[in-house]
Amino acid sequence: MAKKDKRFIEVYSEDGMTISKVLVDRQIGVNYLFHASGYAGGLTPLLKPDGTPVVTPVSRYEE
């Protein structure tokens, strides 16, 4: 069976009592913030001041 490429790539991480990570969708380039503390966690797109999502060029993560 062929190995599948991961759709999301972790580009930033802070660990400790809480966990914060920035993930990038390699197919469309949208950046997401994941934050977890204890048994709770959440995921949301990162937004620019004008309300549009932060997008990283997809070619940056192609192998």
A tleap script that builds the chain and sets N, CA, C and O, in Angstrom:
source leaprc.protein.ff14SB
mol = sequence {
  NMET ALA LYS LYS ASP LYS ARG PHE ILE GLU
  VAL TYR SER GLU ASP GLY MET THR ILE SER
  LYS VAL LEU VAL ASP ARG GLN ILE GLY VAL
  ASN TYR LEU PHE HIE ALA SER GLY TYR ALA
  GLY GLY LEU THR PRO LEU LEU LYS PRO ASP
  GLY THR PRO VAL VAL THR PRO VAL SER ARG
  TYR GLU CGLU
}
set mol.1.N position { 0.850 -1.175 0.000 }
set mol.1.CA position { 0.000 0.000 0.000 }
set mol.1.C position { 0.897 1.241 0.000 }
set mol.1.O position { 1.858 1.312 0.766 }
set mol.2.N position { 0.588 2.206 -0.849 }
set mol.2.CA position { 1.380 3.432 -0.953 }
set mol.2.C position { 1.125 4.333 0.254 }
set mol.2.O position { 0.009 4.414 0.766 }
set mol.3.N position { 2.185 5.004 0.693 }
set mol.3.CA position { 2.058 5.915 1.823 }
set mol.3.C position { 1.390 7.202 1.354 }
set mol.3.O position { 1.785 7.775 0.339 }
set mol.4.N position { 0.371 7.660 2.098 }
set mol.4.CA position { -0.323 8.895 1.751 }
set mol.4.C position { 0.433 10.090 2.321 }
set mol.4.O position { 0.995 10.023 3.414 }
set mol.5.N position { 0.436 11.182 1.561 }
set mol.5.CA position { 1.009 12.423 2.069 }
set mol.5.C position { 0.063 13.010 3.100 }
set mol.5.O position { -1.157 12.909 2.967 }
set mol.6.N position { 0.624 13.614 4.113 }
set mol.6.CA position { -0.191 14.267 5.121 }
set mol.6.C position { -0.761 15.561 4.554 }
set mol.6.O position { -0.048 16.330 3.910 }
set mol.7.N position { -2.047 15.799 4.795 }
set mol.7.CA position { -2.673 17.023 4.288 }
set mol.7.C position { -2.250 18.236 5.102 }
set mol.7.O position { -2.069 19.318 4.545 }
set mol.8.N position { -2.089 18.072 6.417 }
set mol.8.CA position { -1.723 19.188 7.280 }
set mol.8.C position { -0.280 19.058 7.736 }
set mol.8.O position { 0.192 17.960 8.031 }
set mol.9.N position { 0.409 20.174 7.792 }
set mol.9.CA position { 1.781 20.199 8.252 }
set mol.9.C position { 1.868 21.185 9.420 }
set mol.9.O position { 1.300 22.275 9.362 }
set mol.10.N position { 2.576 20.800 10.466 }
set mol.10.CA position { 2.747 21.657 11.637 }
set mol.10.C position { 3.929 22.599 11.388 }
set mol.10.O position { 5.048 22.152 11.138 }
set mol.11.N position { 3.665 23.908 11.460 }
set mol.11.CA position { 4.722 24.878 11.192 }
set mol.11.C position { 5.159 25.637 12.439 }
set mol.11.O position { 6.178 26.326 12.410 }
set mol.12.N position { 4.406 25.523 13.539 }
set mol.12.CA position { 4.765 26.188 14.784 }
set mol.12.C position { 4.130 25.430 15.935 }
set mol.12.O position { 3.014 24.925 15.811 }
set mol.13.N position { 4.834 25.347 17.052 }
set mol.13.CA position { 4.301 24.636 18.206 }
set mol.13.C position { 4.836 25.219 19.500 }
set mol.13.O position { 6.022 25.532 19.604 }
set mol.14.N position { 3.954 25.364 20.494 }
set mol.14.CA position { 4.328 25.729 21.864 }
set mol.14.C position { 3.734 24.670 22.773 }
set mol.14.O position { 2.528 24.426 22.739 }
set mol.15.N position { 4.563 24.044 23.578 }
set mol.15.CA position { 4.089 23.015 24.498 }
set mol.15.C position { 4.307 23.469 25.924 }
set mol.15.O position { 5.144 24.330 26.196 }
set mol.16.N position { 3.564 22.893 26.811 }
set mol.16.CA position { 3.655 23.197 28.230 }
set mol.16.C position { 2.361 22.709 28.873 }
set mol.16.O position { 1.869 21.631 28.539 }
set mol.17.N position { 1.809 23.494 29.790 }
set mol.17.CA position { 0.519 23.151 30.394 }
set mol.17.C position { -0.586 23.218 29.348 }
set mol.17.O position { -1.571 22.483 29.421 }
set mol.18.N position { -0.413 24.108 28.374 }
set mol.18.CA position { -1.338 24.197 27.242 }
set mol.18.C position { -0.536 23.963 25.970 }
set mol.18.O position { 0.684 24.126 25.952 }
set mol.19.N position { -1.224 23.586 24.925 }
set mol.19.CA position { -0.571 23.319 23.648 }
set mol.19.C position { -1.157 24.252 22.596 }
set mol.19.O position { -2.376 24.343 22.451 }
set mol.20.N position { -0.298 24.937 21.868 }
set mol.20.CA position { -0.719 25.773 20.748 }
set mol.20.C position { 0.095 25.365 19.528 }
set mol.20.O position { 1.314 25.211 19.603 }
set mol.21.N position { -0.594 25.192 18.401 }
set mol.21.CA position { 0.083 24.803 17.164 }
set mol.21.C position { -0.518 25.574 15.996 }
set mol.21.O position { -1.708 25.891 15.993 }
set mol.22.N position { 0.315 25.871 15.006 }
set mol.22.CA position { -0.170 26.418 13.751 }
set mol.22.C position { 0.006 25.327 12.706 }
set mol.22.O position { 1.102 24.799 12.517 }
set mol.23.N position { -1.090 24.997 12.028 }
set mol.23.CA position { -1.099 23.965 11.004 }
set mol.23.C position { -1.417 24.606 9.662 }
set mol.23.O position { -2.192 25.559 9.593 }
set mol.24.N position { -0.819 24.084 8.596 }
set mol.24.CA position { -1.091 24.577 7.248 }
set mol.24.C position { -1.673 23.437 6.431 }
set mol.24.O position { -1.126 22.335 6.408 }
set mol.25.N position { -2.789 23.710 5.759 }
set mol.25.CA position { -3.403 22.761 4.844 }
set mol.25.C position { -2.578 22.779 3.559 }
set mol.25.O position { -2.568 23.784 2.848 }
set mol.26.N position { -1.897 21.695 3.259 }
set mol.26.CA position { -0.993 21.643 2.104 }
set mol.26.C position { -1.723 21.680 0.771 }
set mol.26.O position { -1.090 21.930 -0.255 }
set mol.27.N position { -3.025 21.442 0.746 }
set mol.27.CA position { -3.769 21.478 -0.512 }
set mol.27.C position { -4.233 22.884 -0.872 }
set mol.27.O position { -4.238 23.251 -2.047 }
set mol.28.N position { -4.625 23.679 0.129 }
set mol.28.CA position { -5.148 25.018 -0.176 }
set mol.28.C position { -4.353 26.148 0.474 }
set mol.28.O position { -4.562 27.312 0.135 }
set mol.29.N position { -3.444 25.832 1.403 }
set mol.29.CA position { -2.566 26.820 1.996 }
set mol.29.C position { -3.112 27.581 3.182 }
set mol.29.O position { -2.411 28.437 3.721 }
set mol.30.N position { -4.339 27.308 3.617 }
set mol.30.CA position { -4.926 28.027 4.752 }
set mol.30.C position { -4.226 27.620 6.049 }
set mol.30.O position { -3.935 26.444 6.267 }
set mol.31.N position { -3.958 28.620 6.915 }
set mol.31.CA position { -3.315 28.399 8.209 }
set mol.31.C position { -4.380 28.299 9.296 }
set mol.31.O position { -5.343 29.066 9.304 }
set mol.32.N position { -4.200 27.345 10.219 }
set mol.32.CA position { -5.136 27.137 11.313 }
set mol.32.C position { -4.392 27.178 12.641 }
set mol.32.O position { -3.230 26.779 12.723 }
set mol.33.N position { -5.070 27.663 13.683 }
set mol.33.CA position { -4.537 27.644 15.039 }
set mol.33.C position { -5.259 26.562 15.815 }
set mol.33.O position { -6.488 26.551 15.876 }
set mol.34.N position { -4.494 25.642 16.415 }
set mol.34.CA position { -5.037 24.620 17.304 }
set mol.34.C position { -4.552 24.943 18.705 }
set mol.34.O position { -3.365 25.198 18.909 }
set mol.35.N position { -5.462 24.934 19.674 }
set mol.35.CA position { -5.092 25.208 21.063 }
set mol.35.C position { -5.794 24.202 21.950 }
set mol.35.O position { -6.994 23.972 21.798 }
set mol.36.N position { -5.054 23.591 22.885 }
set mol.36.CA position { -5.619 22.620 23.810 }
set mol.36.C position { -5.131 22.902 25.218 }
set mol.36.O position { -3.973 23.258 25.440 }
set mol.37.N position { -6.041 22.734 26.160 }
set mol.37.CA position { -5.723 22.905 27.577 }
set mol.37.C position { -6.557 21.900 28.355 }
set mol.37.O position { -7.787 21.953 28.337 }
set mol.38.N position { -5.885 20.991 29.033 }
set mol.38.CA position { -6.620 19.951 29.751 }
set mol.38.C position { -7.374 19.066 28.785 }
set mol.38.O position { -6.791 18.525 27.845 }
set mol.39.N position { -8.688 18.911 29.015 }
set mol.39.CA position { -9.513 18.071 28.147 }
set mol.39.C position { -10.210 18.868 27.058 }
set mol.39.O position { -10.980 18.300 26.283 }
set mol.40.N position { -9.961 20.165 26.978 }
set mol.40.CA position { -10.621 21.013 25.981 }
set mol.40.C position { -9.638 21.419 24.895 }
set mol.40.O position { -8.433 21.501 25.133 }
set mol.41.N position { -10.156 21.669 23.714 }
set mol.41.CA position { -9.315 22.108 22.611 }
set mol.41.C position { -10.157 22.727 21.516 }
set mol.41.O position { -11.376 22.559 21.486 }
set mol.42.N position { -9.508 23.435 20.625 }
set mol.42.CA position { -10.232 24.050 19.535 }
set mol.42.C position { -9.339 24.303 18.340 }
set mol.42.O position { -8.115 24.353 18.460 }
set mol.43.N position { -9.964 24.463 17.186 }
set mol.43.CA position { -9.266 24.702 15.934 }
set mol.43.C position { -9.994 25.828 15.216 }
set mol.43.O position { -11.220 25.808 15.112 }
set mol.44.N position { -9.246 26.810 14.720 }
set mol.44.CA position { -9.850 27.927 14.004 }
set mol.44.C position { -8.883 28.426 12.938 }
set mol.44.O position { -7.669 28.341 13.121 }
set mol.45.N position { -9.403 28.947 11.824 }
set mol.45.CA position { -8.493 29.505 10.832 }
set mol.45.C position { -7.871 30.796 11.358 }
set mol.45.O position { -8.515 31.550 12.088 }
set mol.46.N position { -6.618 31.047 10.983 }
set mol.46.CA position { -5.989 32.322 11.317 }
set mol.46.C position { -6.492 33.359 10.318 }
set mol.46.O position { -6.553 33.091 9.118 }
set mol.47.N position { -6.853 34.543 10.814 }
set mol.47.CA position { -7.413 35.581 9.962 }
set mol.47.C position { -6.544 36.829 9.970 }
set mol.47.O position { -5.916 37.159 10.976 }
set mol.48.N position { -6.515 37.516 8.833 }
set mol.48.CA position { -5.845 38.809 8.722 }
set mol.48.C position { -6.772 39.867 9.314 }
set mol.48.O position { -7.940 39.577 9.574 }
set mol.49.N position { -6.278 41.092 9.534 }
set mol.49.CA position { -7.135 42.157 10.079 }
set mol.49.C position { -8.391 42.432 9.237 }
set mol.49.O position { -9.402 42.880 9.777 }
set mol.50.N position { -8.340 42.172 7.929 }
set mol.50.CA position { -9.514 42.421 7.083 }
set mol.50.C position { -10.499 41.248 7.081 }
set mol.50.O position { -11.519 41.304 6.393 }
set mol.51.N position { -10.207 40.188 7.841 }
set mol.51.CA position { -11.113 39.050 7.973 }
set mol.51.C position { -10.888 37.921 6.994 }
set mol.51.O position { -11.583 36.907 7.064 }
set mol.52.N position { -9.943 38.062 6.085 }
set mol.52.CA position { -9.639 36.980 5.154 }
set mol.52.C position { -8.647 36.018 5.794 }
set mol.52.O position { -7.858 36.432 6.643 }
set mol.53.N position { -8.669 34.740 5.408 }
set mol.53.CA position { -7.753 33.773 6.023 }
set mol.53.C position { -6.298 34.007 5.618 }
set mol.53.O position { -6.009 34.485 4.521 }
set mol.54.N position { -5.400 33.661 6.523 }
set mol.54.CA position { -3.964 33.686 6.230 }
set mol.54.C position { -3.672 32.480 5.344 }
set mol.54.O position { -3.984 31.346 5.708 }
set mol.55.N position { -3.073 32.725 4.182 }
set mol.55.CA position { -2.804 31.657 3.227 }
set mol.55.C position { -1.305 31.647 2.907 }
set mol.55.O position { -0.724 32.669 2.541 }
set mol.56.N position { -0.704 30.481 3.054 }
set mol.56.CA position { 0.698 30.272 2.709 }
set mol.56.C position { 0.737 29.631 1.316 }
set mol.56.O position { -0.019 28.692 1.064 }
set mol.57.N position { 1.597 30.112 0.403 }
set mol.57.CA position { 1.646 29.488 -0.918 }
set mol.57.C position { 1.873 27.977 -0.814 }
set mol.57.O position { 2.792 27.528 -0.131 }
set mol.58.N position { 1.038 27.208 -1.490 }
set mol.58.CA position { 1.097 25.745 -1.418 }
set mol.58.C position { 2.437 25.229 -1.909 }
set mol.58.O position { 2.937 24.230 -1.391 }
set mol.59.N position { 3.032 25.893 -2.905 }
set mol.59.CA position { 4.322 25.437 -3.467 }
set mol.59.C position { 5.429 25.407 -2.417 }
set mol.59.O position { 6.421 24.695 -2.578 }
set mol.60.N position { 5.266 26.167 -1.356 }
set mol.60.CA position { 6.269 26.201 -0.284 }
set mol.60.C position { 6.414 24.847 0.418 }
set mol.60.O position { 7.479 24.538 0.954 }
set mol.61.N position { 5.352 24.043 0.417 }
set mol.61.CA position { 5.364 22.775 1.136 }
set mol.61.C position { 5.353 21.554 0.224 }
set mol.61.O position { 5.226 20.430 0.711 }
set mol.62.N position { 5.482 21.746 -1.075 }
set mol.62.CA position { 5.547 20.607 -1.981 }
set mol.62.C position { 6.921 19.983 -1.895 }
set mol.62.O position { 7.929 20.679 -1.773 }
set mol.63.N position { 6.950 18.669 -1.958 }
set mol.63.CA position { 8.219 17.955 -1.847 }
set mol.63.C position { 8.682 17.457 -3.174 }
set mol.63.O position { 9.738 16.831 -3.264 }
savepdb mol mol.pdb
quit
